[in-house]
Amino acid sequence: MFDAIIVGGGFAGLSAALQLARARRSVLLVDAGQPRNRFAATAHGFLGHDGKPPQQIRAEAREQLQRYPTVTFADGAATAAIQSGGGFLIEIGSDGEAGTRQESGRRLVLATGVRDELPLLPGLKERWGHTVIHCPYCHGYEVAGQTLGILGGDAMAAHKAAMIPDWGPAILFTQGGPEPEGDEAALLAARGVAIERTPVVALLGNAPALDGVCLADGRVIALGALFVSPQTKPASPLADQLGCAFDDGPFGPYLRVDERKQTTVSGVFAAGDAATPMHSATLASAAGVLAGVHAHQSLIFG
């Protein structure tokens, strides 16, 4: 039995594994190899790693973890989890191999991330992570100076639209969603955000580049990039199988954790995008550190 099983090999899971490895505890890191940021060419805003491809950051972290003799890697998807024998039993499907195997751990860290559900617009999916982006702090600098669109239809669209003029002239496409009113409308006007109520029906240009968008009335509006806020869902069924509680965020459910990153199920910790409504590489890594530290301390103090 491992001291801890970490499910998810992204920034949160790798950071959690490092803390436990340095505490000389036995760790199994299970990685399905499908990180949320695999569509992005580079990561930004992550201190010391700005401009690196996300896969390079993960590869370097895995190489560093391999130096610790108590760390074991399992490449494959964790498909099931139950409480068993004072710990947890995980079922893992190995990449390139038939069947599954089971592993047990005294503690479990869920760094399983989320899955983005993109708006169903022609031309959008093939630009995701390049000229169709969600976070201005992650990608705004790289598209700055061009006309930038914000695809609305959700409660946070006006909030995001008010920020975008710091990167370029902004157009909010309401998409039939909530209309900015009162102070919100006044702020958008003061920031110079144009509001377009005719829906976007397609994205134009040679993907992944973006030339503009086509509206339902046939008009074409030139854009350099389009900000969207996709709905998210947990990328793994494990938390639900274990009975962990979720809270509702503005874009989808996320795992409820306390200040120690422990879920509502004793012995199960969670970190990264699966356990917060605010997503970034830095926050995921920091949450992973806390989850790893407190998972270790729980082995001592209970």
QUIWOMO-V404007 format. One record per residue. N is the residue number from 1. RES is the residue in one small letter. PSI is psi in radians with two decimals (NA if undefined). OMEGA is omega in degrees with one decimal (* if undefined). D_CENTER is the distance of its C-alpha to the mean C-alpha in Angstrom with 1 decimal. Layout:
n=N res=RES psi=PSI omega=OMEGA d_center=D_CENTER
n=N res=RES psi=PSI omega=OMEGA d_center=D_CENTER
This chain:
n=1 res=m psi=2.27 omega=176.1 d_center=29.7
n=2 res=f psi=2.67 omega=172.5 d_center=26.9
n=3 res=d psi=-0.66 omega=-179.8 d_center=26.4
n=4 res=a psi=2.45 omega=169.5 d_center=22.6
n=5 res=i psi=2.25 omega=177.4 d_center=20.3
n=6 res=i psi=2.17 omega=179.2 d_center=16.7
n=7 res=v psi=1.98 omega=-178.9 d_center=14.6
n=8 res=g psi=2.10 omega=-176.6 d_center=11.7
n=9 res=g psi=0.52 omega=174.2 d_center=12.4
n=10 res=g psi=-2.82 omega=-175.1 d_center=9.4
n=11 res=f psi=-0.67 omega=179.9 d_center=9.9
n=12 res=a psi=-0.84 omega=-178.2 d_center=10.1
n=13 res=g psi=-0.73 omega=179.0 d_center=12.3
n=14 res=l psi=-0.68 omega=179.4 d_center=14.4
n=15 res=s psi=-0.68 omega=177.0 d_center=15.0
n=16 res=a psi=-0.74 omega=-179.6 d_center=16.2
n=17 res=a psi=-0.67 omega=-178.2 d_center=18.3
n=18 res=l psi=-0.72 omega=-179.8 d_center=20.0
n=19 res=q psi=-0.76 omega=-179.4 d_center=21.2
n=20 res=l psi=-0.63 omega=177.9 d_center=22.7
n=21 res=a psi=-0.72 omega=-178.8 d_center=24.2
n=22 res=r psi=-0.29 omega=172.1 d_center=25.9
n=23 res=a psi=0.09 omega=177.2 d_center=27.3
n=24 res=r psi=0.59 omega=175.8 d_center=28.8
n=25 res=r psi=2.62 omega=178.9 d_center=27.3
n=26 res=s psi=2.26 omega=-173.1 d_center=26.8
n=27 res=v psi=2.35 omega=169.5 d_center=23.1
n=28 res=l psi=2.12 omega=178.0 d_center=21.8
n=29 res=l psi=2.01 omega=-178.6 d_center=18.4
n=30 res=v psi=2.18 omega=-174.5 d_center=17.4
n=31 res=d psi=2.07 omega=178.3 d_center=15.1
n=32 res=a psi=-0.17 omega=176.7 d_center=14.8
n=33 res=g psi=0.47 omega=-179.8 d_center=13.9
n=34 res=q psi=1.01 omega=-177.7 d_center=11.3
n=35 res=p psi=2.64 omega=-178.7 d_center=8.1
n=36 res=r psi=-0.63 omega=-174.4 d_center=5.4
n=37 res=n psi=0.31 omega=-179.6 d_center=7.0
n=38 res=r psi=-0.26 omega=-179.8 d_center=10.4
n=39 res=f psi=-0.23 omega=-177.3 d_center=11.5
n=40 res=a psi=2.38 omega=179.9 d_center=11.7
n=41 res=a psi=-0.59 omega=-177.7 d_center=15.1
n=42 res=t psi=2.71 omega=175.0 d_center=14.5
n=43 res=a psi=2.51 omega=-178.4 d_center=12.4
n=44 res=h psi=2.71 omega=179.3 d_center=13.8
n=45 res=g psi=0.12 omega=-179.3 d_center=14.4
n=46 res=f psi=1.87 omega=-170.9 d_center=14.0
n=47 res=l psi=2.22 omega=179.0 d_center=17.6
n=48 res=g psi=-0.19 omega=-177.6 d_center=19.6
n=49 res=h psi=0.20 omega=-174.7 d_center=17.3
n=50 res=d psi=2.20 omega=178.1 d_center=17.2
n=51 res=g psi=-0.07 omega=177.6 d_center=17.8
n=52 res=k psi=2.59 omega=170.7 d_center=17.1
n=53 res=p psi=2.41 omega=179.7 d_center=15.5
n=54 res=p psi=-0.67 omega=-178.8 d_center=12.3
n=55 res=q psi=-0.51 omega=176.9 d_center=14.3
n=56 res=q psi=-0.72 omega=178.4 d_center=17.1
n=57 res=i psi=-0.78 omega=-179.9 d_center=15.4
n=58 res=r psi=-0.73 omega=-179.4 d_center=14.4
n=59 res=a psi=-0.72 omega=179.1 d_center=18.0
n=60 res=e psi=-0.69 omega=179.2 d_center=19.6
n=61 res=a psi=-0.72 omega=178.5 d_center=18.0
n=62 res=r psi=-0.70 omega=178.1 d_center=19.1
n=63 res=e psi=-0.71 omega=177.8 d_center=22.5
n=64 res=q psi=-0.69 omega=179.8 d_center=22.9
n=65 res=l psi=-0.55 omega=-178.9 d_center=22.1
n=66 res=q psi=-0.28 omega=177.9 d_center=24.6
n=67 res=r psi=-0.24 omega=-179.6 d_center=27.3
n=68 res=y psi=2.10 omega=-172.4 d_center=27.0
n=69 res=p psi=-0.24 omega=-177.7 d_center=29.3
n=70 res=t psi=0.05 omega=-178.7 d_center=27.7
n=71 res=v psi=2.28 omega=175.7 d_center=24.4
n=72 res=t psi=2.45 omega=179.4 d_center=24.3
n=73 res=f psi=2.47 omega=172.8 d_center=21.7
n=74 res=a psi=1.91 omega=179.8 d_center=21.3
n=75 res=d psi=1.99 omega=-177.6 d_center=19.7
n=76 res=g psi=3.02 omega=-177.6 d_center=19.0
n=77 res=a psi=2.31 omega=170.4 d_center=17.3
n=78 res=a psi=2.02 omega=-170.9 d_center=18.0
n=79 res=t psi=-0.30 omega=-178.2 d_center=19.4
n=80 res=a psi=2.63 omega=178.8 d_center=21.3
n=81 res=a psi=2.39 omega=174.1 d_center=21.8
n=82 res=i psi=2.75 omega=171.2 d_center=24.8
n=83 res=q psi=2.36 omega=-175.7 d_center=26.5
n=84 res=s psi=2.26 omega=173.0 d_center=29.5
n=85 res=g psi=0.72 omega=-179.2 d_center=32.2
n=86 res=g psi=0.13 omega=178.0 d_center=30.7
n=87 res=g psi=-2.45 omega=-174.2 d_center=27.4
n=88 res=f psi=2.45 omega=177.8 d_center=25.0
n=89 res=l psi=2.18 omega=-175.8 d_center=25.6
n=90 res=i psi=2.37 omega=174.6 d_center=22.8
n=91 res=e psi=2.28 omega=-174.1 d_center=23.5
n=92 res=i psi=2.28 omega=171.2 d_center=22.0
n=93 res=g psi=2.09 omega=-175.2 d_center=22.6
n=94 res=s psi=2.46 omega=177.5 d_center=23.4
n=95 res=d psi=2.29 omega=174.9 d_center=22.6
n=96 res=g psi=0.09 omega=-179.2 d_center=25.9
n=97 res=e psi=2.56 omega=177.4 d_center=27.8
n=98 res=a psi=2.63 omega=175.6 d_center=29.2
n=99 res=g psi=-3.05 omega=-178.8 d_center=28.7
n=100 res=t psi=2.94 omega=173.8 d_center=26.6
n=101 res=r psi=2.83 omega=-179.6 d_center=27.3
n=102 res=q psi=2.49 omega=175.6 d_center=26.9
n=103 res=e psi=2.63 omega=-179.5 d_center=26.1
n=104 res=s psi=2.61 omega=179.1 d_center=26.6
n=105 res=g psi=2.62 omega=179.0 d_center=25.3
n=106 res=r psi=-0.56 omega=177.0 d_center=26.4
n=107 res=r psi=2.75 omega=-178.2 d_center=23.0
n=108 res=l psi=2.25 omega=174.9 d_center=19.6
n=109 res=v psi=2.09 omega=178.7 d_center=16.2
n=110 res=l psi=1.91 omega=175.8 d_center=13.2
n=111 res=a psi=0.87 omega=-166.0 d_center=10.1
n=112 res=t psi=-0.19 omega=174.8 d_center=9.2
n=113 res=g psi=-2.98 omega=-178.6 d_center=5.6
n=114 res=v psi=2.88 omega=176.4 d_center=5.6
n=115 res=r psi=2.26 omega=179.8 d_center=7.5
n=116 res=d psi=2.33 omega=173.2 d_center=8.1
n=117 res=e psi=1.77 omega=-172.5 d_center=11.8
n=118 res=l psi=2.63 omega=173.3 d_center=13.3
n=119 res=p psi=2.51 omega=-176.8 d_center=16.7
n=120 res=l psi=1.37 omega=178.0 d_center=19.6
n=121 res=l psi=2.32 omega=177.2 d_center=21.3
n=122 res=p psi=2.26 omega=177.7 d_center=23.3
n=123 res=g psi=-0.07 omega=-176.0 d_center=22.0
n=124 res=l psi=-0.84 omega=-173.4 d_center=18.5
n=125 res=k psi=-0.75 omega=-175.6 d_center=16.6
n=126 res=e psi=-0.13 omega=177.5 d_center=18.4
n=127 res=r psi=-0.04 omega=-175.4 d_center=17.4
n=128 res=w psi=2.25 omega=-179.1 d_center=13.6
n=129 res=g psi=-0.06 omega=-178.5 d_center=12.1
n=130 res=h psi=-1.32 omega=176.8 d_center=15.8
n=131 res=t psi=-0.10 omega=166.9 d_center=17.7
n=132 res=v psi=1.98 omega=-168.9 d_center=15.4
n=133 res=i psi=2.87 omega=-176.8 d_center=12.6
n=134 res=h psi=-0.46 omega=-172.4 d_center=10.6
n=135 res=c psi=2.02 omega=179.2 d_center=10.8
n=136 res=p psi=-0.51 omega=179.1 d_center=14.4
n=137 res=y psi=-0.52 omega=-180.0 d_center=13.9
n=138 res=c psi=-0.66 omega=-169.2 d_center=11.9
n=139 res=h psi=-0.07 omega=-175.8 d_center=14.2
n=140 res=g psi=-0.67 omega=-177.0 d_center=17.0
n=141 res=y psi=-0.64 omega=-175.5 d_center=19.5
n=142 res=e psi=-0.32 omega=179.3 d_center=19.6
n=143 res=v psi=0.15 omega=-173.9 d_center=20.6
n=144 res=a psi=2.66 omega=176.5 d_center=22.8
n=145 res=g psi=-0.10 omega=177.7 d_center=26.3
n=146 res=q psi=2.93 omega=171.6 d_center=25.9
n=147 res=t psi=2.26 omega=-172.7 d_center=25.9
n=148 res=l psi=2.34 omega=178.5 d_center=22.4
n=149 res=g psi=2.66 omega=173.6 d_center=21.6
n=150 res=i psi=2.03 omega=-179.3 d_center=19.4
n=151 res=l psi=1.99 omega=-176.4 d_center=19.1
n=152 res=g psi=-2.71 omega=-177.4 d_center=19.9
n=153 res=g psi=-0.02 omega=178.6 d_center=20.5
n=154 res=d psi=2.92 omega=-173.4 d_center=18.4
n=155 res=a psi=-0.34 omega=-176.6 d_center=19.4
n=156 res=m psi=0.04 omega=-173.7 d_center=17.3
n=157 res=a psi=-0.79 omega=-178.9 d_center=18.5
n=158 res=a psi=-0.63 omega=177.6 d_center=21.5
n=159 res=h psi=-0.81 omega=179.1 d_center=19.7
n=160 res=k psi=-0.72 omega=-178.1 d_center=17.5
n=161 res=a psi=-0.60 omega=-179.6 d_center=20.7
n=162 res=a psi=-0.43 omega=179.7 d_center=22.7
n=163 res=m psi=-0.55 omega=-167.5 d_center=20.6
n=164 res=i psi=-0.53 omega=179.1 d_center=20.6
n=165 res=p psi=-0.30 omega=174.2 d_center=24.4
n=166 res=d psi=-0.28 omega=178.6 d_center=23.7
n=167 res=w psi=-0.42 omega=179.4 d_center=22.5
n=168 res=g psi=2.93 omega=177.2 d_center=24.9
n=169 res=p psi=2.37 omega=-169.2 d_center=26.9
n=170 res=a psi=2.50 omega=174.7 d_center=24.7
n=171 res=i psi=2.17 omega=175.2 d_center=25.3
n=172 res=l psi=2.08 omega=174.7 d_center=23.7
n=173 res=f psi=1.95 omega=-171.3 d_center=24.1
n=174 res=t psi=-0.45 omega=176.7 d_center=24.4
n=175 res=q psi=0.52 omega=-179.9 d_center=24.2
n=176 res=g psi=0.11 omega=-179.5 d_center=26.4
n=177 res=g psi=-2.92 omega=-177.9 d_center=24.1
n=178 res=p psi=2.35 omega=177.0 d_center=25.2
n=179 res=e psi=2.35 omega=174.0 d_center=27.6
n=180 res=p psi=2.36 omega=-179.1 d_center=27.4
n=181 res=e psi=2.83 omega=171.9 d_center=30.4
n=182 res=g psi=-2.30 omega=-178.1 d_center=32.3
n=183 res=d psi=-0.61 omega=180.0 d_center=30.8
n=184 res=e psi=-0.80 omega=178.3 d_center=27.6
n=185 res=a psi=-0.67 omega=179.4 d_center=29.7
n=186 res=a psi=-0.69 omega=178.9 d_center=31.8
n=187 res=l psi=-0.76 omega=179.0 d_center=28.9
n=188 res=l psi=-0.70 omega=178.4 d_center=27.7
n=189 res=a psi=-0.75 omega=180.0 d_center=31.3
n=190 res=a psi=-0.53 omega=-180.0 d_center=31.8
n=191 res=r psi=-0.09 omega=177.6 d_center=28.8
n=192 res=g psi=0.38 omega=180.0 d_center=30.2
n=193 res=v psi=2.14 omega=175.2 d_center=27.5
n=194 res=a psi=2.57 omega=179.7 d_center=29.1
n=195 res=i psi=2.18 omega=179.6 d_center=28.5
n=196 res=e psi=2.07 omega=-175.7 d_center=28.8
n=197 res=r psi=-0.26 omega=175.5 d_center=29.4
n=198 res=t psi=2.21 omega=-172.2 d_center=30.2
n=199 res=p psi=2.56 omega=168.3 d_center=27.1
n=200 res=v psi=2.32 omega=179.3 d_center=25.4
n=201 res=v psi=-0.23 omega=179.4 d_center=26.2
n=202 res=a psi=2.69 omega=174.7 d_center=25.3
n=203 res=l psi=2.54 omega=-170.4 d_center=23.9
n=204 res=l psi=2.68 omega=177.5 d_center=26.6
n=205 res=g psi=3.07 omega=178.7 d_center=27.2
n=206 res=n psi=1.79 omega=-177.3 d_center=26.7
n=207 res=a psi=2.50 omega=10.7 d_center=23.0
n=208 res=p psi=0.06 omega=174.8 d_center=20.8
n=209 res=a psi=2.77 omega=178.4 d_center=23.0
n=210 res=l psi=2.16 omega=175.9 d_center=23.4
n=211 res=d psi=-0.58 omega=-178.5 d_center=26.9
n=212 res=g psi=-2.96 omega=-180.0 d_center=26.4
n=213 res=v psi=2.63 omega=174.5 d_center=26.1
n=214 res=c psi=2.32 omega=-179.4 d_center=28.8
n=215 res=l psi=2.90 omega=-176.9 d_center=29.6
n=216 res=a psi=-0.42 omega=179.4 d_center=31.2
n=217 res=d psi=0.14 omega=176.9 d_center=34.6
n=218 res=g psi=-0.21 omega=178.4 d_center=34.5
n=219 res=r psi=2.64 omega=175.7 d_center=33.8
n=220 res=v psi=2.28 omega=178.6 d_center=31.6
n=221 res=i psi=2.17 omega=-179.3 d_center=29.7
n=222 res=a psi=2.34 omega=177.5 d_center=28.8
n=223 res=l psi=2.64 omega=173.3 d_center=25.3
n=224 res=g psi=-0.44 omega=179.2 d_center=23.6
n=225 res=a psi=2.76 omega=-179.7 d_center=20.0
n=226 res=l psi=2.16 omega=176.6 d_center=18.4
n=227 res=f psi=2.28 omega=176.6 d_center=15.6
n=228 res=v psi=2.77 omega=177.4 d_center=14.0
n=229 res=s psi=1.48 omega=-176.8 d_center=11.9
n=230 res=p psi=2.65 omega=169.0 d_center=10.9
n=231 res=q psi=2.60 omega=-179.1 d_center=11.2
n=232 res=t psi=2.62 omega=174.4 d_center=8.6
n=233 res=k psi=2.65 omega=177.3 d_center=10.1
n=234 res=p psi=2.38 omega=-178.8 d_center=9.8
n=235 res=a psi=-0.16 omega=-176.7 d_center=9.6
n=236 res=s psi=2.57 omega=177.9 d_center=12.6
n=237 res=p psi=-0.02 omega=-169.9 d_center=15.9
n=238 res=l psi=-0.78 omega=-177.7 d_center=16.8
n=239 res=a psi=-0.72 omega=178.7 d_center=16.2
n=240 res=d psi=-0.71 omega=178.2 d_center=18.1
n=241 res=q psi=-0.62 omega=-178.0 d_center=20.8
n=242 res=l psi=-0.17 omega=179.5 d_center=21.3
n=243 res=g psi=0.37 omega=178.1 d_center=21.7
n=244 res=c psi=2.50 omega=-179.9 d_center=19.0
n=245 res=a psi=2.59 omega=176.8 d_center=18.9
n=246 res=f psi=2.68 omega=169.2 d_center=16.1
n=247 res=d psi=2.76 omega=179.3 d_center=16.1
n=248 res=d psi=2.16 omega=175.5 d_center=15.6
n=249 res=g psi=3.08 omega=-178.4 d_center=13.3
n=250 res=p psi=-0.35 omega=-177.9 d_center=14.0
n=251 res=f psi=0.00 omega=178.6 d_center=11.5
n=252 res=g psi=3.04 omega=-177.7 d_center=11.6
n=253 res=p psi=2.64 omega=174.8 d_center=12.4
n=254 res=y psi=2.68 omega=-176.2 d_center=10.9
n=255 res=l psi=2.38 omega=176.7 d_center=13.0
n=256 res=r psi=2.14 omega=177.9 d_center=15.9
n=257 res=v psi=2.74 omega=175.8 d_center=16.5
n=258 res=d psi=-2.96 omega=-176.6 d_center=19.4
n=259 res=e psi=-0.27 omega=177.7 d_center=19.8
n=260 res=r psi=0.07 omega=-178.0 d_center=20.0
n=261 res=k psi=0.38 omega=174.3 d_center=16.6
n=262 res=q psi=2.40 omega=177.4 d_center=18.9
n=263 res=t psi=-3.03 omega=178.4 d_center=18.2
n=264 res=t psi=-0.07 omega=175.1 d_center=21.2
n=265 res=v psi=2.12 omega=-176.9 d_center=22.3
n=266 res=s psi=2.31 omega=178.7 d_center=24.3
n=267 res=g psi=-0.11 omega=178.4 d_center=23.2
n=268 res=v psi=2.10 omega=178.3 d_center=19.6
n=269 res=f psi=2.77 omega=-178.9 d_center=17.0
n=270 res=a psi=2.56 omega=-178.9 d_center=13.3
n=271 res=a psi=2.80 omega=177.7 d_center=10.7
n=272 res=g psi=-2.86 omega=-173.5 d_center=7.1
n=273 res=d psi=-0.43 omega=179.9 d_center=4.4
n=274 res=a psi=-0.29 omega=-171.0 d_center=7.2
n=275 res=a psi=0.41 omega=177.2 d_center=9.7
n=276 res=t psi=2.59 omega=175.9 d_center=9.3
n=277 res=p psi=-0.17 omega=-178.3 d_center=9.4
n=278 res=m psi=2.11 omega=-168.9 d_center=8.7
n=279 res=h psi=2.27 omega=170.6 d_center=5.6
n=280 res=s psi=2.76 omega=-179.9 d_center=7.0
n=281 res=a psi=-0.75 omega=-178.1 d_center=8.1
n=282 res=t psi=-0.80 omega=179.6 d_center=11.2
n=283 res=l psi=-0.66 omega=178.7 d_center=10.2
n=284 res=a psi=-0.78 omega=179.5 d_center=8.3
n=285 res=s psi=-0.77 omega=179.8 d_center=11.5
n=286 res=a psi=-0.73 omega=178.8 d_center=13.8
n=287 res=a psi=-0.63 omega=176.6 d_center=12.7
n=288 res=g psi=-0.69 omega=176.2 d_center=13.2
n=289 res=v psi=-0.85 omega=-179.3 d_center=16.6
n=290 res=l psi=-0.74 omega=179.8 d_center=17.5
n=291 res=a psi=-0.75 omega=179.9 d_center=16.7
n=292 res=g psi=-0.77 omega=179.8 d_center=18.7
n=293 res=v psi=-0.81 omega=-175.9 d_center=21.5
n=294 res=h psi=-0.50 omega=172.4 d_center=22.0
n=295 res=a psi=-0.73 omega=177.1 d_center=21.8
n=296 res=h psi=-0.84 omega=-178.3 d_center=24.5
n=297 res=q psi=-0.54 omega=179.1 d_center=26.5
n=298 res=s psi=-0.43 omega=176.0 d_center=26.5
n=299 res=l psi=-0.40 omega=-178.8 d_center=28.3
n=300 res=i psi=-0.87 omega=-172.5 d_center=31.0
n=301 res=f psi=-0.17 omega=179.9 d_center=31.3
n=302 res=g psi=NA omega=* d_center=30.1
